[in-house]
Structure formats: C-alpha cells, structure tokens
Amino acid sequence: MPAAELRSSGSPSQQPGQEPGQEVGQELGSGLRRGPAQASVPSRTQPAAAPVVTAQWCARRGWPVHPLAPGRKTPAANCTRCRNGAHAPADCPCLPAGRWCHGFYSATLNQERIRQWWGQHPGFGIGVSCGPAGLVVIDIDAHPAELPARDRILPGITIGDQIDLRGLANGFHTLGVLAALRGRENPAEDATTLRVRTPSGGLHVWYRATGNRKWLSSVGSSPGRALAWQVDIRAHGSYIIAPGTRTDHGTYTPVGEAREPAALPSWLAQELDRTGHLPAPSVPAPRPVPPRARQAVLAAGGGRAEGVHTLATVLAPVEACGQAAEGAGFSDALNRAAYTLGGLIAAGRLPRQEAEQALEDAALRARPGQESRIRQIIGSGLTAGMKKPLHATGGRW
C-alpha cells in the first residue's frame, strides 16, 4: 500500500494576539494525498486518514506503534488477566500472542498485527515507542502554571535575581531562552524537522537520534532530569503520539513542510547530556593498570604531601581531557579516577570529602556545564571503588 503524506496549512510562528504556542491559519480538515514514502496529510477538503493507515506508515519508517485508548492519549487498557495480576511486561503472555497489553512494551512493526489491531478497533489512536524508533522528541507545553523557582527554569543554569522574568509563561519561552543563551535557533521554529501541534497548544519537535546514545526521557519536568520548565523529552522509556491521531480534545496536527525527523542537533545533544538525559555509565570491571601508574599511586603514604601527590596522579587523566575535544574518553577517565579514589578512601588513605571535591573540581574544569552528568559518574565510580579498598600492600590491582 502506498504511504500518504501529512499536509498542514501553516507554520508554528506566533502572531500578534495569539496565545503562546498557537498558530494562525492552521485549522486543518482531514484527508490523504498519496505519494511515495510520504506521510498521510490532513487537508481541508479530503477525508481523514484511517488510523490503520497512519500506524502502517509509522511502522514502515521503523517506528514501532501501539494502540492508544479511543479519544485519549493514554495506552489502551490491559486485558483482565494483566490488570488483576502484576507481572513484568517481558513475562506477559499477551505480547507473544499478538495482544497489546503493557502500552509501549507491546509496540510492533508487524504490518499484519497492525492491520488486526486497528482493523478490529478503528477508534484506537497511535502511540510510537520512541526508544526503539530511535527518536528524541522535544515536548513543549503551554499550560497555565505558576513560574517555578529560578533554579528550575533552566536546570543547571543560574538565573540571577537581577533578571526580570515577567512574561515568562510556558515551555515555548524557556526553550527560546535556552536557545538564545547558546546562540542557536529555537527548536520550536526548526522548519527542517517534523513538528506536530498538540490539541492543548503545545508542540512536539521530532528528531532522529544519532550514534549509539540511549537518550532517557524526562516527563513531568522533574527537578532530577529536565531540559527546561514545561519542556519534556520523549525518548527511551516513553512514547509519543503519532501525527494525525485524533483525541476528544483535538488532532495532533503536523505544521510546516517537513515530514521526517531531522538529526538531533549537536547543541541539543550537549544540553541533554548536561541535564542528565544519558544513563550513568556502568562501572567497568577492574582492568590492569600500567606498572608506573600503579607504583605512583601505591607509593603515596599517609602524610599530607603524599596525599596531595596521590590525588594529582589519579586526577591527571581527567584534567588532560580538558585539552581534548568533547567525548574524547572523558566519561571513562572520570569513572576510573572515581573508582580508584573510592578504593583509596575505603583503605583510609584519603579523606572522602577532600578527594571527592578535588575530583569534581577537576571534572568541571575539563567539562564545564556538565554538573549533573559529572556527579552521576563520580557517585557510581566511588560507590564501586569503596567496595574494594586499595591498600599499599597490593590492594585490588
């Protein structure tokens, strides 16, 4: 079946007198214009694409889909057996049998299964499982809400008391401020990628993840992981509503001309890294250390001068990363340093507070602005290292 192309009649540019995040001239009808490798496009005069057509189009792009409850943006309910008996999605008998329990865990690319699900339940909406689809979606909200504390507006970026925040009202504004600080285009205005207007006046900006990074979601703008106030990230562990999906509150409508996600911009990738949207690296098993490095660390005694020398030796690889390009082994160097210091602390050879602070200071000099990521790595490395004290008699090397 040839795919269809999603068509819109406007762009997300805000006009005078509009509420933030809403557009002029985009009251779309519905319909399909067929074309090779194109998405289904609602138009003013043609009938809407059936959900099964949109779901199949998504699956052909490698985006696993799962049913949403009719008229809602939440997954279709589990079967009675799954509702009454708690079990892990991986252990659910429904999934191998082709049933849709457990939300995005049931997402599929199987065209026959899609025809069955949406053919039998044409009122289902379409959810796309972001992680397996390789998608990173910027979810911009425009909900009326009280402005949070200044440290929650742009997590990790200090906003001084002298800055006038009047007029800052939603995610369009906070994301615009972040982009302006970095000298970049606001993703809400990125016409090179697929953007979808939500019924509540928000916007979904779809990007394609590159490389092997497993970006994490942040839903609800929690202080632990958030790009900006009222700006969530949909990636691994969450789903996004497919364009063209209709709910009781309206239709998820594409805007602009782009119908495919562009590659995630490098500056946004750096911001996501900085704000904790990558999992902390797993602590590697102890590896052989070059004899000279081992001797330099173990030779340090308990005195102040020796302790300073030990810290300098352990921190040297981390500090060297400050002279290299981003991503040049920094996470591994910091992880190993934290692991080694954890062993020295456990052996009573270094005071924890001094060692941890010195390591954090060195890491921030090498990679300024990555506080959250750095603390994650240091925490996991120290915890693992302290389980195996590093004694001067040979320790765990």
C-alpha positions in Angstrom: 0.0 0.0 0.0 1.5 3.4 -0.9 2.0 5.7 2.0 0.3 9.0 2.3 1.7 12.5 3.1 0.7 14.5 6.1 -0.1 18.0 5.0 -0.6 21.1 7.1 -1.7 24.6 6.2 0.6 26.7 8.4 3.8 27.2 10.4 4.3 27.4 14.1 5.2 31.1 14.0 3.3 33.1 16.7 1.2 36.0 15.6 0.1 39.1 17.5 -2.8 38.5 19.8 -2.2 34.7 19.9 -1.6 32.6 23.0 2.0 31.3 23.1 2.4 28.2 21.1 -0.7 28.6 18.9 -0.7 29.4 15.2 -2.8 31.4 12.8 -4.5 29.7 9.8 -3.9 26.1 10.8 -7.4 24.9 11.3 -7.0 21.7 9.4 -9.5 19.5 7.9 -8.5 15.9 7.1 -7.5 13.8 4.2 -4.9 11.9 2.3 -2.6 12.9 -0.5 -0.8 9.8 -1.7 2.8 9.8 -2.7 5.8 7.6 -2.5 7.4 7.4 1.0 5.3 10.2 2.3 3.1 10.5 5.4 -0.7 11.0 5.4 -1.7 14.6 5.3 -4.9 16.1 6.7 -6.2 18.7 4.3 -9.3 21.0 4.4 -11.4 19.1 2.0 -10.4 15.4 2.0 -11.4 12.6 4.4 -9.1 11.8 7.3 -6.6 9.0 7.0 -7.8 5.9 8.9 -5.7 5.3 12.0 -4.6 1.9 10.5 -3.0 3.8 7.5 -1.1 6.2 9.8 0.0 3.3 12.0 1.3 1.4 9.0 3.1 4.5 7.7 4.9 4.8 11.0 5.9 1.2 11.1 7.3 1.4 7.5 9.6 4.1 8.9 10.9 1.8 11.6 8.8 3.4 14.3 7.1 0.7 16.5 3.5 1.5 17.2 1.0 0.5 19.9 -2.7 1.3 20.4 -4.0 4.3 22.4 -7.4 4.3 24.1 -10.1 5.7 21.8 -10.2 9.5 22.1 -7.4 9.6 24.7 -3.6 9.9 24.7 -3.0 7.0 27.1 -2.4 3.4 26.1 -5.3 1.0 25.6 -6.1 -0.9 28.7 -4.5 -4.2 29.6 -6.6 -7.4 29.4 -8.4 -8.5 32.6 -5.7 -11.1 33.4 -2.9 -8.5 33.2 -4.9 -5.9 35.2 -5.5 -8.4 38.0 -2.1 -10.0 38.2 1.1 -7.9 38.4 3.9 -9.1 36.2 6.8 -7.7 34.2 6.0 -6.8 30.6 8.7 -9.2 29.4 6.8 -12.1 31.1 3.4 -11.2 29.7 1.8 -14.0 27.6 -0.2 -11.4 25.7 2.8 -10.0 23.8 4.0 -13.2 22.1 0.3 -13.9 21.3 0.0 -10.6 19.5 -2.1 -8.7 22.0 -1.3 -5.1 23.1 -1.1 -5.2 26.9 1.5 -3.0 28.7 1.5 0.1 26.5 4.6 0.9 24.6 6.1 -2.5 25.6 3.7 -4.0 23.0 4.8 -1.7 20.2 5.3 -3.5 16.9 6.4 -3.1 13.3 4.4 -6.1 12.2 2.1 -4.9 9.5 -0.3 -7.9 9.9 -0.6 -7.3 13.6 -1.2 -3.6 12.9 -4.0 -4.4 10.5 -5.5 -6.7 13.1 -5.3 -4.3 16.0 -6.6 -1.2 14.2 -8.9 -3.1 11.9 -10.8 -4.6 14.8 -10.6 -1.3 16.8 -10.6 1.6 14.4 -11.1 4.1 17.2 -7.6 3.4 18.6 -5.1 6.2 18.5 -1.5 5.6 17.6 1.5 5.7 20.0 5.1 5.5 18.8 7.6 3.9 21.1 10.4 6.5 21.0 13.4 4.4 22.1 13.2 1.5 19.7 12.2 4.1 17.0 15.5 6.0 17.5 13.5 9.2 18.2 14.2 12.1 20.6 11.1 14.3 20.8 11.1 17.7 22.4 7.7 18.0 24.1 6.9 21.7 24.6 4.0 22.5 26.9 1.9 25.7 27.1 -0.1 25.0 30.2 -1.1 27.9 32.5 1.1 27.4 35.6 2.9 29.4 38.3 6.5 30.0 37.4 8.8 27.7 39.5 11.9 28.7 41.4 14.7 30.2 39.3 16.8 27.0 39.5 14.0 25.0 37.9 13.5 27.3 34.9 16.7 26.1 33.1 18.2 23.3 35.3 21.9 23.7 35.8 21.9 27.4 34.6 21.9 30.2 37.1 19.3 32.9 36.5 20.3 35.9 38.7 17.8 37.8 40.7 18.5 40.9 38.6 16.9 39.1 35.6 13.3 40.2 35.0 11.2 37.1 34.5 7.9 38.8 33.8 6.3 37.4 30.7 8.0 34.0 31.0 4.9 31.8 30.9 5.5 28.4 29.2 7.8 26.0 27.5 8.0 28.0 24.3 9.5 30.8 26.3 12.0 28.7 28.4 13.2 26.8 25.3 13.6 30.1 23.5 15.7 31.5 26.3 17.9 28.4 26.3 18.4 28.6 22.6 19.2 32.3 22.8 21.8 31.7 25.5 23.5 29.2 23.2 23.2 31.3 20.1 21.1 28.7 18.4 17.7 28.5 16.6 14.8 27.7 18.8 13.8 24.1 18.1 10.1 25.2 18.1 11.0 27.1 14.9 13.1 24.4 13.3 11.4 24.0 9.9 13.9 21.2 8.9 12.2 18.6 11.1 8.8 17.2 11.8 6.8 19.3 14.2 3.4 18.4 15.5 0.9 20.8 17.2 -0.9 19.3 20.1 -4.6 19.9 21.0 -3.5 21.8 24.1 -1.5 24.3 22.2 1.9 22.7 22.8 4.3 21.4 20.2 6.2 18.1 19.6 9.5 18.6 17.8 10.7 15.2 16.4 14.4 14.5 16.0 16.3 11.4 15.0 18.9 10.1 17.5 22.4 9.6 16.0 25.2 7.3 17.1 24.6 4.7 19.8 23.5 7.0 22.6 20.5 5.9 24.6 18.7 9.1 25.5 16.5 9.0 28.5 13.0 10.5 28.9 12.1 13.3 31.2 8.3 13.5 31.6 6.8 15.9 34.1 9.8 18.3 34.2 11.1 16.8 37.4 14.0 18.6 39.0 16.1 15.5 38.7 16.1 15.5 34.9 14.6 18.2 32.8 15.7 20.3 29.8 13.7 23.3 30.8 10.5 24.2 32.6 7.5 22.9 30.6 9.9 21.2 28.2 9.9 17.4 28.4 12.0 14.8 26.5 10.4 11.7 25.0 13.0 9.1 24.3 13.8 5.6 25.8 11.1 4.6 28.3 8.2 6.7 26.8 6.1 7.1 23.7 4.9 10.0 21.5 1.5 10.4 19.9 1.7 10.0 16.1 0.8 12.9 13.9 -2.8 12.7 12.7 -4.0 11.0 15.8 -7.4 12.3 16.9 -8.5 12.6 20.6 -11.5 14.0 22.3 -9.6 17.3 22.7 -8.4 17.6 19.1 -6.0 16.3 16.5 -2.2 16.1 16.6 -1.5 18.2 13.6 1.8 18.5 11.6 2.9 22.0 10.9 5.3 23.4 8.3 6.5 21.3 5.4 8.9 18.8 6.9 7.5 15.3 7.4 10.6 13.5 8.6 12.6 13.9 11.7 16.0 15.6 11.2 19.1 14.5 13.1 19.3 15.8 16.7 21.3 19.0 16.6 24.7 18.7 18.3 24.0 21.6 20.6 20.8 20.0 21.9 22.6 16.7 22.4 25.1 18.5 24.6 22.3 20.1 26.6 20.6 16.7 27.0 23.9 15.3 28.2 24.4 18.2 30.6 20.9 17.8 32.1 21.2 14.0 32.8 19.4 12.5 29.8 22.0 9.8 29.3 22.3 6.9 31.8 25.3 7.0 34.1 28.0 4.7 32.6 28.3 1.3 34.2 31.4 0.9 36.3 33.8 -1.3 34.4 35.4 -4.3 36.0 38.9 -3.5 37.3 41.5 -3.5 34.5 45.2 -3.8 34.6 46.9 -0.5 35.4 50.3 0.3 33.8 53.1 -0.5 36.3 54.3 3.1 36.6 50.8 4.4 37.3 50.3 1.6 39.9 53.6 2.4 41.6 52.9 6.1 41.7 49.5 5.6 43.4 50.6 2.9 45.9 53.8 4.7 46.8 51.9 7.5 48.4 51.8 7.3 52.2 49.5 8.8 54.8 51.1 12.2 55.1 49.7 15.4 53.6 52.3 15.8 50.9 51.9 12.2 49.8 48.1 12.6 49.8 48.4 15.6 47.5 50.7 13.7 45.2 48.2 10.7 45.1 45.4 13.0 44.2 47.4 14.6 41.4 48.3 11.3 40.0 44.8 10.0 40.0 43.3 13.2 38.6 45.8 13.7 35.8 43.8 11.8 33.2 40.7 13.7 34.0 42.4 17.1 33.8 44.0 16.1 30.5 40.5 15.7 29.0 40.2 19.5 29.3 42.7 19.8 26.5 40.8 17.5 24.2 37.6 17.6 22.2 34.2 16.7 23.7 33.7 13.0 24.1 37.4 12.1 24.0 37.3 9.4 26.7 36.2 11.8 29.4 33.5 9.6 31.0 35.8 6.6 31.1 38.7 8.7 32.6 36.4 10.2 35.2 34.9 6.9 36.0 38.3 5.2 36.5 39.5 8.1 38.7 36.4 7.9 40.9 36.8 4.1 41.1 40.4 4.4 42.2 39.7 7.2 44.7 36.9 5.1 46.2 39.4 2.3 46.9 41.9 4.8 48.5 39.1 6.3 50.6 38.0 2.8 51.8 41.5 2.0 52.7 41.8 5.1 54.8 44.4 6.6 52.7 42.5 9.7 51.6 39.7 11.7 53.3 36.5 11.3 51.3 35.3 14.9 51.3 38.6 16.2 50.1 39.1 13.6 47.4 35.5 13.8 46.1 35.7 17.6 45.9 39.0 17.6 44.2 37.7 15.1 41.6 34.5 17.2 41.0 36.6 20.4 40.6 38.9 18.7 38.1 36.0 17.3 36.1 34.2 20.6 36.0 37.3 22.3 34.7 37.6 19.8 32.0 33.9 19.8 31.1 32.2 23.0 32.4 28.4 23.0 32.5 28.0 19.2 32.9 27.4 19.2 36.7 24.6 16.6 36.7 26.4 14.2 34.4 29.7 14.5 36.3 28.0 13.9 39.7 26.4 10.8 38.3 29.7 9.3 37.1 31.6 10.2 40.3 28.8 8.8 42.5 28.7 5.4 40.7 32.5 5.2 40.5 33.2 6.0 44.1 30.5 3.6 45.3 32.0 0.7 43.3 35.6 1.6 44.3 34.8 1.8 48.0 33.7 -1.9 48.0 37.4 -2.9 47.2 39.9 -0.9 49.4 43.2 -0.1 47.7 45.9 -1.0 50.2 49.6 -0.2 49.7 50.4 -3.9 50.0 48.9 -4.6 46.7 45.2 -4.0 47.1 42.9 -4.9 44.3 45.1 -4.1 41.3 
